[in-house]
Amino acid sequence: MELTKYHYSDFDAEKILKIKKDKKIFVVFSTFGEREASLVKEKIELLMTLPKGLIDKIFLNHRRITPHPDKTEIMAKDKAPLVEVIVANEVSVPDMKDERGKGSDMRRTLYEINHREQNINPSDIIIVFLDADVVPEYFGTHFVTALAGALLEGNDFSKASFWREMGRVKKFVAQPLFSVIDHPLINSLREFAYPLSGECAATLDFFNKVSFWQIYGVETGILTELSLSNYKAADVNLGLYDHEHHPDINIQKMCFGIIRTYLKSLIDAGIISLCDEAKISNLLQFEYIDSDGARVRVEESLTELKYRPLKEIL
């Protein structure tokens, strides 16, 4: 993998319009139920201030809690009637069932976009994935111009980096983990300043060629596969950032998923192996003493599927 580093100031709307040519830029917000309704509405409103022709489409990669359109969908389309909602619950993909997870819903949305945009070459479509729960004071149009701009400069994939006050999983798990095993094919992972960011962009063609992991491992899986290839990648400094902070138990689940994905990816690539009947577990198991002094045991199944590349089923 060849990695180039950028700052968001390297790209502005005027530059994007000059170098965009026939490429299409699609922005995809990932939303769940009604919890990000007002946030995504505000972000769409801000993106609509960009010059006409810079963003070609905005999608909601949305998971409904109820069978009917919810406030998130209604508010988004009220702000921008051309927003296309892809309800993950309703997208049927040949090799998927009803499993839930961020990665699985991203894959469903990409599958649907492939079918809706069959008249456009997938290499000419830039998909910018954005998390909807970013604190508004940190969100800006530079999220789109910088991530898309890095692709228009010739990169296959771009990843957001930033300063974030918490960032516990990144600081205490992902980055140390990527330094533990020294191998020329994966050492480039250490160069990503925020490897777990949900904000990323790639051509539809690239996303069709990589495997998606179901839940917490989606970012780690893509980056590891990227590092094992000849792709060109970009690390894009977006400045300051923050979103909702998760409770400790959720953080532990994320950490387990990331470590599990990384180890399984390296095993699949033949870089490491387990012996003496050792195997990668699907169970998160530990004990702790709570604030009342009582012993608590946690045992939770965190099975996470690895899906084959979409190109194999399209």
N, C-alpha and C positions, 0 to 999 in steps of 0.2 A: 504493500500500500504506500502511496505517495501522499503526504499530508502537507497542506498549505494553511497558514494561519492568517486570519483577517481580523480587522476591526470594523464594526458596523459603519463607521464613518467613511470606509472605502467605497461605500455604495449609497447613492441617493436615488430618488425617483427619476430624476432627469437622466442619470446614467443608465438605469435599468431600461428605460424606454428606448434609449439609443442602441443598446446591445441585445435587446430582446428578440428583434426580428420576428420570425414566425412562431416562436415558442409560445406556449400557453402556460400561464401561472394559475394554478388552482390552490386555494387555501382551504385546509381542512381543520375545523375545530372539533376536538373530542369532548363530548358532553354526556352526562349521566343524569337522567331524570330531570328534576327542576332545580337542582342545587346551584347550577351555574347560569340560570336564566338571565338575570340582570347583568351578570358579568359578560356573557357572550354578546348580548345585545349592545353593550357599550363598546366592546372591541370591534364588532362589525361596523358600528357607526363611525369609529375612528378610521378603519381601513377604507371606508367609503370616501374619505377625504383625499385619498391618493389620486393622482391624475387618471383620467379615464383611459382605459386600455392597458393599465399596468396589471391589475388583477382581472383574470377572465371569468373565474367562477369562485364562489364560496360554498363549501359544503359543511354540513353538520354530520359528523360521525357520531350518531346519537343512539343511546340505549334508553328505551322507554321503561318506566316503572309500571305504567298502566297501558291498557290496550289502545287508548285513544291519544291523539296529539296533545302534548302537554304544554305548559307555559314556556318552556325553553324554545320549542319549535315555533310557537305562535309569536313570541316576542322577536325572534330572529327574523322571521319572514315579514313581520310588520315593519321592521327596520329596513330590510332589503328584500323585496318580493322575489328577487332572482336567486336567493339562497336556496340551495337544494338540500333537502333533508334525506339522509340515508339512515333508515332505522335499522340498526344492527339486528334487532330481534327478528326482523322480517326478511333479511337477506339469506337466501339459500345458496350455500356453496357446496359443490359435490362431495368434497372430502371432510366436511365439517358437520357436527351435530349442533346441539344447543349450548355448547360450552361457553362460559363467560370469561372475560378478561380483556384488558386493554389491547394486548397484541392480537387476540382473536377478532375483536371488533375493528381494529385497523385493517386487518386482512380482508374482512368482509367488505369494508368500504372500498378498498382498492379493487376487489373483484367486481363490485358494482360499477365503479368508475370505468373500468376496462370495457364493460358492456355498454355503458352509456356513450362512450367516446370512441367507438370503433372506427370512425372515419379519420382519426388523428393518430399519427405514428406515436407509440408510447415513449419514444426517445425525445419527442417534441413537447411532452407534457411534464411540467415541473409541479410536483406535489409538495406543498409546505404544510407540515403537520404542526399545529399549535395547541397547547393545553389551554383550556378555557378558564381555569381558575387562577391565572396569574393576577396578582394584585394590580389594580388599574394604574396606580401611580408609576409602575415600572413598565407597563406595556406600551409599545409604540409601533408606528408603521415600519420602523427599522427592523422589526422581527421578520417582516416579509421581504423588504428590499435587500437586507443583508444575506439572509439564507438563500433566497432565489438568485441574488447577484453572484454568489460564490459558484453556483451551478452554471450560470451564464458565462463565467470565466473559464469553463471547461472541466469542472469537477463533477464527479458522479454522485457525490453525497456530501451534504453539509450538516454540521452539528453545532447547536448553540452552546456557547459557554458564557459564564457570567459570574459575578460575585453574588453570593446568597448567604444571609446571616446564619442560617441553620445548616442545611446541607450535610446532615449527619451520615447518611448512607454513602454519599460520595466521598466524604473525607475519611471516614473510619472503616469503610469496607471496600468499596470499588477501587479506589486508587491504590491502597496498600495491596489489594488482591492482584492487581495488574502488574505489581512489581515483584511478586513472590516467585514466579517462574520466569527464568531468563531464556528466551528463545528468539532468534532473529525474526521469525514470522509474526510474533505477537508483541514485541517490545514497543512498537509504535502506539499501542494502546495507552502507554504512559504519557503520550503527548496531548491527549484530549484533556482540556482543562475542566470540563464538566461532563463526563461520559454518560451520566444518567439523565440528562435533560430530555424532556419530551418534545422539545422544539427541534425539528430537523427537517431537511428537505432532500429530495432526490428526484430523478426522472421516474416516471411511471415504469419505464423499462427496467431501471435498477431495482425498484421495489418488487417487480415481478420475478426477479432472478434470485432474491435472497429468501432464506427461511425466516418465518416469524414464530416467535415463542408466545405462548398463550397469555401469560400474565406479567409477573414482575421481571421476567428475563428478556423482554422484547428488545430493549435498548442494548443490553450486554450481548445478546445473540447476534444482532445486526453488526455491532462494532467488531466482534470477534471474527465473524465471517468476512467482514470488510478487510480486516488486518491480514487475513490469510490469502488475499487476492491481489490482483494488479490494478485495482481501482484507484482513482484519484479522489481524495477526501479533503474536506475543509473543516477547520475548527474556527468558528466565528464568534468573536467577543461581542456580546450584546450589551455589556455594561452591568447595570444593577438589576436584580430580579428577586422576586419572592412569591410564594403562594401558600396555601393552607399548610399548617404543620400537623403531622400525623402523630397519634399516640404511640407509645413505645411498642406495644404489641404489633401494630401494623408495620412499624419500622423493622422489627425482627422478622416478620414475614417477608418483607422486601429483601432484606439481607440474605435470608435463606434462599430465596428465588434467584438472586443474582449470583451467589456462590455456586449454587447447583447448576445454573445455566452455563457459567464459565467452565466449570470442571467437565461437564458433559460435552461442551463444544470442543475442548482440548482433547478429550478422549476420542471423539468422532474424527478429529483431524489427525490423530495418531501422534500427538505431541506428548501426551502422558498416558499412563495405563495403570489400572488397579490390579492387584494380585491377591492370592490367598483368600479367594472368595469375597473380597471386598466389593462393594457396589455403592452407587449413588442412591441415597435414600430419598423417598418422597415425603417422609415424616419429619416435621419440626418437633423436636422433643427437648424439653428442659424443665428445670425446677427453679423456683425463686422464693424468697421470703417476702411476704407483703408487708404493708405498713402496720398491720396489726400483729406482726410477728409470726404469722401462720405460714406453713409451707404450702406452696401451690405448685401443682404439676400441670404442664401444658403439653399436649400431644395433638397435633393437627396435621391432617393430610394436605399437602400442598403440591399435589401432582400437577405438572405443567406440561402440556403437549408442545412438541416441536413440529410445525407444519412444513410440508415440502414447499418449494417455490411455486408461486402461482402460475408461472409459465408452463408448468407441467399439466395443468388442468384447464387452461384457457383454450 
